Amino acid sequence: MQDKPKLILASHSPRRAALLRQTGFDFEIIASTVDEAGCRETDPVRHVLALSALKAQAVRANVKEALVIGADTIVSTSGMILGKPGSREESCAMLERLSGRSHEVYTGLTLIGECGDQVSGHEMTKVHFRKLDPWEIRDYVNSREPLDKAGAYGIQGRAALFVDRIEGCYFNVVGFPLSRFFQLLETLWPPGKIRMAMGLGEGTDE
Amino acid sequence: MQDKPKLILASHSPRRAALLRQTGFDFEIIASTVDEAGCRETDPVRHVLALSALKAQAVRANVKEALVIGADTIVSTSGMILGKPGSREESCAMLERLSGRSHEVYTGLTLIGECGDQVSGHEMTKVHFRKLDPWEIRDYVNSREPLDKAGAYGIQGRAALFVDRIEGCYFNVVGFPLSRFFQLLETLWPPGKIRMAMGLGEGTDE
């Protein structure tokens, strides 16, 4: 019998951890200390790929016997990247900008295997907000939910009411594109090893 | 100060209740005893609208001082409606049918207000499954997650890994299209009353 393979999520986001847990994976969390604001890349895809790689590499530097997962998510609208709002006023301004129109959410993923092999991928989802009433924006900002979230909203919280349609991967909007992750993982690990990490039996490859 | 408005969800689905709770609404659950299998309607939209209305009306018959919400969700592929699988074999067959292609999820919603006014609406979301490995289907069926779910999967559970993209409302796929619900509610209740039901202040309409 093999040792159970080890996965490390290089992120302190409770939403990412909840998604990975939901699909049965057993993993450890070691958040990286990469400064997100230090990334000057203005192209959304290059931005999330660069930051996800930096986060994975930072954690990988201290841990060898595990596969490390780095992720970065941003919201982009009309060519402008929206990060986490710094104040109530900034939250209001971001939500007014998103109201009644579509924006894009990008997540970059980087996986570094035990031998140092590195794979990256990204996901883009179009998200459409219905036209919000001013009281909805005010109440939502008062709830303080926007403050730690790119684009000033969390689709898995109260802002679920704002989103009338999306095109693409839903879990990408929450911050961790599960299906893309699985496909990247398949390039580094055989099925038996993936099944073991998911707590499914002894890992026999059939 | 007005009495707090009352909402009743006419459904025993824990997933619907969790979604409605997530957005801050306070409500009661009174499941209807409508026999879903008794609906012979083969058009998906008419099917979910008819059943959501029957469920709301059944509960409404016993409760007057509240707004009642009925909902029904089905999965449809190539003109065939997939209900809840009856066995492991049926679960496997449904998942094989969904693997590597798109299907549609429909939810009908019916709201009956305190005065008896009734509004209905529906939502359709296209869901695409990536091509599944046989071991993924086998493991998923062994988890018993498919058994109580239309189409034999739950996007909010382990099957999240199977879905690579959707077009439309995500919450519809879970079983309760939140944004559509809010828009229907706005036709029956003024903003101040909605805010009270969401636990947001005294319900002053501004």
Chai-1 contact restraints between the chains, C-beta under 6 A:
chainA,res_idxA,chainB,res_idxB,connection_type,confidence,min_distance_angstrom,max_distance_angstrom,comment,restraint_id
A,T23,B,R158,contact,1.0,0.0,6.0,A-B,restraint_1
A,T23,B,A160,contact,1.0,0.0,6.0,A-B,restraint_2
A,T23,B,L161,contact,1.0,0.0,6.0,A-B,restraint_3
A,G24,B,R158,contact,1.0,0.0,6.0,A-B,restraint_4
A,R130,B,S179,contact,1.0,0.0,6.0,A-B,restraint_5
A,W135,B,P191,contact,1.0,0.0,6.0,A-B,restraint_6
A,D139,B,L200,contact,1.0,0.0,6.0,A-B,restraint_7
A,R158,B,T23,contact,1.0,0.0,6.0,A-B,restraint_8
A,R158,B,G24,contact,1.0,0.0,6.0,A-B,restraint_9
A,A160,B,T23,contact,1.0,0.0,6.0,A-B,restraint_10
A,A160,B,L178,contact,1.0,0.0,6.0,A-B,restraint_11
A,L161,B,T23,contact,1.0,0.0,6.0,A-B,restraint_12
A,L161,B,L178,contact,1.0,0.0,6.0,A-B,restraint_13
A,L161,B,S179,contact,1.0,0.0,6.0,A-B,restraint_14
A,L161,B,F182,contact,1.0,0.0,6.0,A-B,restraint_15
A,D164,B,S179,contact,1.0,0.0,6.0,A-B,restraint_16
A,R165,B,G168,contact,1.0,0.0,6.0,A-B,restraint_17
A,R165,B,C169,contact,1.0,0.0,6.0,A-B,restraint_18
A,E167,B,E167,contact,1.0,0.0,6.0,A-B,restraint_19
A,G168,B,R165,contact,1.0,0.0,6.0,A-B,restraint_20
A,C169,B,R165,contact,1.0,0.0,6.0,A-B,restraint_21
A,Y170,B,I166,contact,1.0,0.0,6.0,A-B,restraint_22
A,Y170,B,Y170,contact,1.0,0.0,6.0,A-B,restraint_23
A,L178,B,A160,contact,1.0,0.0,6.0,A-B,restraint_24
A,L178,B,L161,contact,1.0,0.0,6.0,A-B,restraint_25
A,S179,B,R130,contact,1.0,0.0,6.0,A-B,restraint_26
A,S179,B,D164,contact,1.0,0.0,6.0,A-B,restraint_27
A,F182,B,L161,contact,1.0,0.0,6.0,A-B,restraint_28
A,P191,B,W135,contact,1.0,0.0,6.0,A-B,restraint_29
A,L200,B,D139,contact,1.0,0.0,6.0,A-B,restraint_30
